[in-house]
Amino acid sequence: MSELLPTLEDIRAAAKRIAGTVVRTPLVRLGLSGSQIYLKLENLQPIGSFKLRGATNAIALTAPSLLARGVLTASAGNMAQGVAFRARELGIPCTVIAPDTAPATKVEAIERLGGRVIKVPFDEWWQTFERRAFPGIDATFIHAFDDPDVMAGNGTLALEILEDLPDADAIVIPWGGGGLACGIASGARALKPGCRLYAAEAATSAPFAAAFAAGSPQAIEQRPSWVDGIGSRSVFPQMFARAQGLIDGALTAPLDAIAAAVRLLAERNRIIAEGAGACPVACALAGGAGSGKVVCVVSGGNIDAAKLGVILAGGTP
Protein backbone atom coordinates (compact mmCIF):
# COMPACT_ATOMS: atom_id res chain seq x y z
CA MET A 1 0.00 0.00 0.00
CA SER A 2 1.15 3.55 -0.79
CA GLU A 3 2.52 5.46 2.15
CA LEU A 4 0.04 8.25 1.46
CA LEU A 5 -3.05 6.89 -0.27
CA PRO A 6 -4.67 3.53 -0.94
CA THR A 7 -4.58 2.23 -4.50
CA LEU A 8 -7.59 0.84 -6.35
CA GLU A 9 -6.21 -2.63 -5.64
CA ASP A 10 -6.04 -1.81 -1.91
CA ILE A 11 -9.65 -0.65 -1.97
CA ARG A 12 -10.85 -3.74 -3.83
CA ALA A 13 -9.01 -5.95 -1.35
CA ALA A 14 -10.63 -4.02 1.50
CA ALA A 15 -14.09 -4.60 -0.03
CA LYS A 16 -13.56 -8.36 0.18
CA ARG A 17 -12.09 -8.10 3.66
CA ILE A 18 -14.99 -6.16 5.20
CA ALA A 19 -17.86 -7.83 3.31
CA GLY A 20 -18.92 -10.01 6.22
CA THR A 21 -19.30 -7.05 8.59
CA VAL A 22 -20.25 -4.01 6.52
CA VAL A 23 -23.57 -3.50 4.74
CA ARG A 24 -23.57 -2.65 1.03
CA THR A 25 -25.78 0.39 1.45
CA PRO A 26 -28.32 1.55 -1.16
CA LEU A 27 -28.00 4.54 -3.46
CA VAL A 28 -31.38 6.26 -3.82
CA ARG A 29 -32.64 9.40 -5.51
CA LEU A 30 -33.60 12.38 -3.37
CA GLY A 31 -37.37 12.62 -3.24
CA LEU A 32 -37.53 16.11 -4.70
CA SER A 33 -39.24 16.71 -8.05
CA GLY A 34 -36.75 17.24 -10.86
CA SER A 35 -33.75 16.56 -8.61
CA GLN A 36 -30.71 14.67 -9.86
CA ILE A 37 -29.30 14.36 -6.36
CA TYR A 38 -28.59 10.82 -5.17
CA LEU A 39 -28.06 9.66 -1.61
CA LYS A 40 -25.53 7.05 -0.49
CA LEU A 41 -27.12 5.85 2.74
CA GLU A 42 -24.31 5.07 5.18
CA ASN A 43 -26.72 5.85 8.02
CA LEU A 44 -27.95 2.28 7.44
CA GLN A 45 -24.71 0.65 8.62
CA PRO A 46 -25.03 -1.44 11.82
CA ILE A 47 -23.52 1.45 13.81
CA GLY A 48 -25.36 4.13 11.83
CA SER A 49 -22.19 5.43 10.17
CA PHE A 50 -19.64 4.76 7.41
CA LYS A 51 -16.92 4.52 10.05
CA LEU A 52 -17.43 0.77 10.31
CA ARG A 53 -15.74 0.39 6.90
CA GLY A 54 -12.39 1.89 7.83
CA ALA A 55 -12.38 0.48 11.35
CA THR A 56 -13.06 -3.04 10.11
CA ASN A 57 -10.35 -2.93 7.46
CA ALA A 58 -7.70 -1.42 9.74
CA ILE A 59 -8.36 -3.89 12.55
CA ALA A 60 -8.34 -6.82 10.11
CA LEU A 61 -4.85 -5.79 8.97
CA THR A 62 -3.49 -5.43 12.52
CA ALA A 63 -1.37 -8.28 13.90
CA PRO A 64 -3.22 -10.49 16.43
CA SER A 65 -0.41 -9.96 18.94
CA LEU A 66 -1.12 -6.21 18.87
CA LEU A 67 -4.88 -6.65 19.02
CA ALA A 68 -4.50 -8.81 22.12
CA ARG A 69 -3.51 -5.64 24.02
CA GLY A 70 -6.88 -4.12 23.10
CA VAL A 71 -7.59 -1.14 20.87
CA LEU A 72 -7.63 2.59 21.48
CA THR A 73 -9.12 5.34 19.35
CA ALA A 74 -9.90 9.05 19.56
CA SER A 75 -13.36 9.92 18.33
CA ALA A 76 -16.36 12.16 18.90
CA GLY A 77 -18.55 9.13 18.46
CA ASN A 78 -18.85 7.36 15.13
CA MET A 79 -15.31 5.98 14.68
CA ALA A 80 -15.43 4.93 18.29
CA GLN A 81 -18.57 2.94 17.57
CA GLY A 82 -16.90 1.29 14.58
CA VAL A 83 -13.85 0.28 16.61
CA ALA A 84 -15.97 -0.84 19.58
CA PHE A 85 -18.23 -2.89 17.30
CA ARG A 86 -15.30 -4.87 15.91
CA ALA A 87 -13.59 -5.13 19.30
CA ARG A 88 -16.72 -6.67 20.78
CA GLU A 89 -16.89 -9.20 17.94
CA LEU A 90 -13.22 -10.09 18.52
CA GLY A 91 -13.53 -10.19 22.29
CA ILE A 92 -10.88 -7.55 22.97
CA PRO A 93 -11.00 -4.37 25.12
CA CYS A 94 -11.73 -1.00 23.52
CA THR A 95 -10.93 2.39 25.01
CA VAL A 96 -12.17 5.63 23.47
CA ILE A 97 -10.81 9.13 24.07
CA ALA A 98 -13.68 11.53 23.42
CA PRO A 99 -13.97 15.32 23.65
CA ASP A 100 -16.01 16.54 26.59
CA THR A 101 -18.45 18.01 24.06
CA ALA A 102 -19.29 14.60 22.55
CA PRO A 103 -23.08 14.13 22.28
CA ALA A 104 -24.65 11.83 24.85
CA THR A 105 -26.33 9.79 22.10
CA LYS A 106 -22.97 8.74 20.67
CA VAL A 107 -21.26 8.17 24.04
CA GLU A 108 -24.13 5.92 25.15
CA ALA A 109 -23.89 3.98 21.89
CA ILE A 110 -20.15 3.39 22.43
CA GLU A 111 -20.79 2.13 25.94
CA ARG A 112 -23.57 -0.19 24.74
CA LEU A 113 -20.99 -1.76 22.43
CA GLY A 114 -18.67 -2.36 25.38
CA GLY A 115 -16.29 0.55 24.82
CA ARG A 116 -14.80 2.46 27.74
CA VAL A 117 -15.09 6.21 27.20
CA ILE A 118 -12.64 8.73 28.66
CA LYS A 119 -13.77 12.33 28.17
CA VAL A 120 -11.10 15.03 27.94
CA PRO A 121 -10.93 18.72 26.94
CA PHE A 122 -10.91 19.37 23.19
CA ASP A 123 -7.20 20.25 22.99
CA GLU A 124 -6.19 17.06 24.80
CA TRP A 125 -8.49 15.05 22.53
CA TRP A 126 -6.93 16.61 19.43
CA GLN A 127 -3.44 15.87 20.75
CA THR A 128 -4.40 12.20 20.98
CA PHE A 129 -4.79 12.13 17.19
CA GLU A 130 -1.30 13.55 16.85
CA ARG A 131 0.35 11.33 19.49
CA ARG A 132 -1.57 8.18 18.47
CA ALA A 133 -1.52 7.23 22.12
CA PHE A 134 -2.95 8.26 25.47
CA PRO A 135 -1.09 8.29 28.81
CA GLY A 136 -1.72 5.20 30.88
CA ILE A 137 -3.43 3.20 28.12
CA ASP A 138 -1.45 0.26 26.72
CA ALA A 139 -3.41 -0.57 23.58
CA THR A 140 -3.07 -0.47 19.80
CA PHE A 141 -4.17 2.88 18.39
CA ILE A 142 -6.65 2.86 15.49
CA HIS A 143 -6.62 6.28 13.86
CA ALA A 144 -9.96 7.71 12.78
CA PHE A 145 -8.68 9.08 9.48
CA ASP A 146 -4.89 9.39 9.06
CA ASP A 147 -4.30 5.77 8.06
CA PRO A 148 -4.21 4.31 4.51
CA ASP A 149 -5.92 1.14 5.78
CA VAL A 150 -8.81 3.19 7.17
CA MET A 151 -8.99 5.17 3.92
CA ALA A 152 -9.01 1.96 1.88
CA GLY A 153 -12.01 0.77 3.87
CA ASN A 154 -13.74 4.09 3.31
CA GLY A 155 -12.81 3.95 -0.37
CA THR A 156 -15.06 0.94 -0.86
CA LEU A 157 -17.86 3.50 -1.04
CA ALA A 158 -16.48 4.66 -4.40
CA LEU A 159 -16.74 1.11 -5.77
CA GLU A 160 -20.38 0.87 -4.73
CA ILE A 161 -21.38 4.36 -5.88
CA LEU A 162 -19.90 4.00 -9.35
CA GLU A 163 -21.22 0.47 -9.76
CA ASP A 164 -24.74 1.69 -9.00
CA LEU A 165 -24.44 5.00 -10.88
CA PRO A 166 -21.64 4.75 -13.48
CA ASP A 167 -22.57 8.11 -15.00
CA ALA A 168 -22.31 10.08 -11.75
CA ASP A 169 -21.06 13.58 -12.49
CA ALA A 170 -20.06 14.58 -8.95
CA ILE A 171 -19.71 13.19 -5.44
CA VAL A 172 -20.04 15.41 -2.36
CA ILE A 173 -18.35 14.03 0.75
CA PRO A 174 -18.35 15.34 4.34
CA TRP A 175 -14.93 16.47 5.52
CA GLY A 176 -14.16 15.66 9.15
CA GLY A 177 -10.57 14.51 9.39
CA GLY A 178 -10.36 13.76 5.67
CA GLY A 179 -10.23 9.96 5.77
CA LEU A 180 -13.63 9.56 4.11
CA ALA A 181 -13.04 12.17 1.42
CA CYS A 182 -9.54 10.96 0.56
CA GLY A 183 -10.61 7.31 0.61
CA ILE A 184 -13.58 7.83 -1.73
CA ALA A 185 -11.60 10.17 -3.95
CA SER A 186 -8.76 7.66 -4.30
CA GLY A 187 -11.19 5.09 -5.66
CA ALA A 188 -13.23 7.49 -7.77
CA ARG A 189 -10.17 9.04 -9.44
CA ALA A 190 -9.01 5.58 -10.52
CA LEU A 191 -12.44 4.45 -11.73
CA LYS A 192 -13.80 7.68 -13.25
CA PRO A 193 -11.23 10.47 -13.48
CA GLY A 194 -13.77 13.00 -14.80
CA CYS A 195 -16.09 12.73 -11.81
CA ARG A 196 -16.04 15.96 -9.78
CA LEU A 197 -15.21 15.51 -6.09
CA TYR A 198 -16.12 17.99 -3.37
CA ALA A 199 -15.54 18.20 0.37
CA ALA A 200 -18.48 19.52 2.41
CA GLU A 201 -18.32 21.32 5.76
CA ALA A 202 -20.53 23.36 8.05
CA ALA A 203 -19.79 27.06 7.55
CA THR A 204 -19.24 27.52 11.29
CA SER A 205 -16.32 25.06 11.31
CA ALA A 206 -14.69 24.74 7.90
CA PRO A 207 -10.92 24.23 8.15
CA PHE A 208 -10.69 22.44 4.80
CA ALA A 209 -12.37 25.32 2.97
CA ALA A 210 -9.87 27.72 4.57
CA ALA A 211 -6.94 25.48 3.63
CA PHE A 212 -8.23 24.96 0.09
CA ALA A 213 -8.56 28.73 -0.45
CA ALA A 214 -5.11 29.47 1.00
CA GLY A 215 -3.29 26.46 -0.45
CA SER A 216 -2.09 25.34 2.97
CA PRO A 217 -3.59 24.38 6.35
CA GLN A 218 -4.90 27.34 8.34
CA ALA A 219 -5.92 27.73 11.96
CA ILE A 220 -9.54 28.84 12.15
CA GLU A 221 -11.93 29.92 14.87
CA GLN A 222 -14.13 26.89 15.36
CA ARG A 223 -17.68 27.45 16.54
CA PRO A 224 -18.98 24.14 17.96
CA SER A 225 -22.53 23.29 16.94
CA TRP A 226 -25.03 20.44 16.72
CA VAL A 227 -23.20 19.35 13.54
CA ASP A 228 -20.73 17.39 15.63
CA GLY A 229 -19.42 14.73 13.21
CA ILE A 230 -17.36 17.18 11.16
CA GLY A 231 -15.38 20.34 11.84
CA SER A 232 -12.19 21.17 13.72
CA ARG A 233 -9.72 23.99 14.24
CA SER A 234 -7.36 22.95 11.45
CA VAL A 235 -6.63 20.31 8.85
CA PHE A 236 -3.85 17.80 9.46
CA PRO A 237 -1.06 18.82 7.02
CA GLN A 238 -0.66 15.24 5.78
CA MET A 239 -4.39 14.98 5.08
CA PHE A 240 -4.40 18.25 3.16
CA ALA A 241 -1.41 17.04 1.11
CA ARG A 242 -3.39 13.94 0.18
CA ALA A 243 -6.51 15.92 -0.68
CA GLN A 244 -4.77 18.49 -2.89
CA GLY A 245 -4.41 16.05 -5.75
CA LEU A 246 -7.88 14.57 -5.33
CA ILE A 247 -10.53 17.09 -4.28
CA ASP A 248 -11.88 19.60 -6.81
CA GLY A 249 -13.48 22.04 -4.42
CA ALA A 250 -14.53 22.92 -0.89
CA LEU A 251 -18.22 23.55 -0.18
CA THR A 252 -19.80 24.94 2.96
CA ALA A 253 -23.36 25.21 4.20
CA PRO A 254 -24.84 27.33 7.00
CA LEU A 255 -26.39 25.55 9.97
CA ASP A 256 -29.93 26.53 8.97
CA ALA A 257 -29.42 24.97 5.52
CA ILE A 258 -28.07 21.77 7.07
CA ALA A 259 -31.07 21.60 9.40
CA ALA A 260 -33.36 22.11 6.40
CA ALA A 261 -31.59 19.23 4.64
CA VAL A 262 -32.10 16.95 7.69
CA ARG A 263 -35.79 17.88 7.60
CA LEU A 264 -36.06 17.31 3.85
CA LEU A 265 -34.44 13.87 4.06
CA ALA A 266 -36.86 12.86 6.82
CA GLU A 267 -39.94 14.21 5.05
CA ARG A 268 -39.23 13.15 1.47
CA ASN A 269 -37.13 9.98 1.84
CA ARG A 270 -37.89 8.89 5.43
CA ILE A 271 -34.16 9.04 6.13
CA ILE A 272 -32.69 10.09 9.48
CA ALA A 273 -29.36 11.86 8.97
CA GLU A 274 -27.07 13.55 11.45
CA GLY A 275 -25.73 17.00 10.63
CA ALA A 276 -22.55 15.70 9.01
CA GLY A 277 -24.60 13.35 6.82
CA ALA A 278 -26.98 16.09 5.70
CA CYS A 279 -24.25 18.67 5.01
CA PRO A 280 -23.45 17.34 1.49
CA VAL A 281 -27.16 17.47 0.64
CA ALA A 282 -27.37 21.10 1.78
CA CYS A 283 -24.34 21.94 -0.37
CA ALA A 284 -25.75 20.14 -3.41
CA LEU A 285 -29.17 21.79 -3.03
CA ALA A 286 -27.43 25.17 -3.03
CA GLY A 287 -25.84 24.30 -6.39
CA GLY A 288 -22.28 24.04 -5.11
CA ALA A 289 -21.60 20.72 -6.84
CA GLY A 290 -22.80 21.93 -10.24
CA SER A 291 -25.19 20.24 -12.63
CA GLY A 292 -25.76 16.62 -13.61
CA LYS A 293 -26.06 13.58 -11.38
CA VAL A 294 -24.71 14.49 -7.95
CA VAL A 295 -24.14 11.84 -5.27
CA CYS A 296 -24.23 12.96 -1.64
CA VAL A 297 -22.65 10.70 0.94
CA VAL A 298 -25.06 10.57 3.89
CA SER A 299 -22.25 9.61 6.22
CA GLY A 300 -24.29 8.82 9.32
CA GLY A 301 -27.59 9.02 11.16
CA ASN A 302 -26.53 9.26 14.81
CA ILE A 303 -28.35 12.43 15.78
CA ASP A 304 -29.59 13.23 19.27
CA ALA A 305 -33.37 12.70 19.44
CA ALA A 306 -34.00 16.07 21.10
CA LYS A 307 -32.07 17.91 18.38
CA LEU A 308 -33.89 15.98 15.69
CA GLY A 309 -37.18 16.97 17.29
CA VAL A 310 -36.23 20.66 17.10
CA ILE A 311 -35.33 20.28 13.44
CA LEU A 312 -38.49 18.41 12.49
CA ALA A 313 -40.50 21.15 14.22
CA GLY A 314 -38.91 23.66 11.85
CA GLY A 315 -36.05 24.96 13.97
CA THR A 316 -32.26 24.78 14.16
CA PRO A 317 -30.71 23.44 17.38
NORHUDA-V818846 format. One line per field, one symbol per residue. ss: DSSP state (2 for helix, 1 for strand, 0 for the rest). phi: phi as a letter, one per 20 degrees, with the letter a starting at -180 (. if undefined). A space follows every 50 residues. Layout:
# NORHUDA-V818846
ss=???
phi=???
This chain:
# NORHUDA-V818846
ss=00000002222222222200000000111000000011111222000010 22222222220002222000111100022222222222220001111110 00022222222200011111022222222220000000011000000222 22222222222222000001111100002222222222222000011111 11000022222222000000000000000000000022222222000011 11102222222222222220000022222222222000000001111101 00002222222200000
phi=.gfdcfefffffffgffegfdeeeffdceffcgnfdeddeeffefgdmaf gfffffffffeeggfffffnccbdaerffffffffffffemcfcdcecff egfggfffffffenfeddecggffffffffflabgndebeedffbebgff ffffffffgfgfffcfegebcdcfddeoffffffffffffebgeffcced cfffbcffgffffenagceceedgbfeeecoaeadggffffffgeceead dccffffffffgfffffedldecfgffeggfgffffnfenenededeefa cedfffffffffeodcg
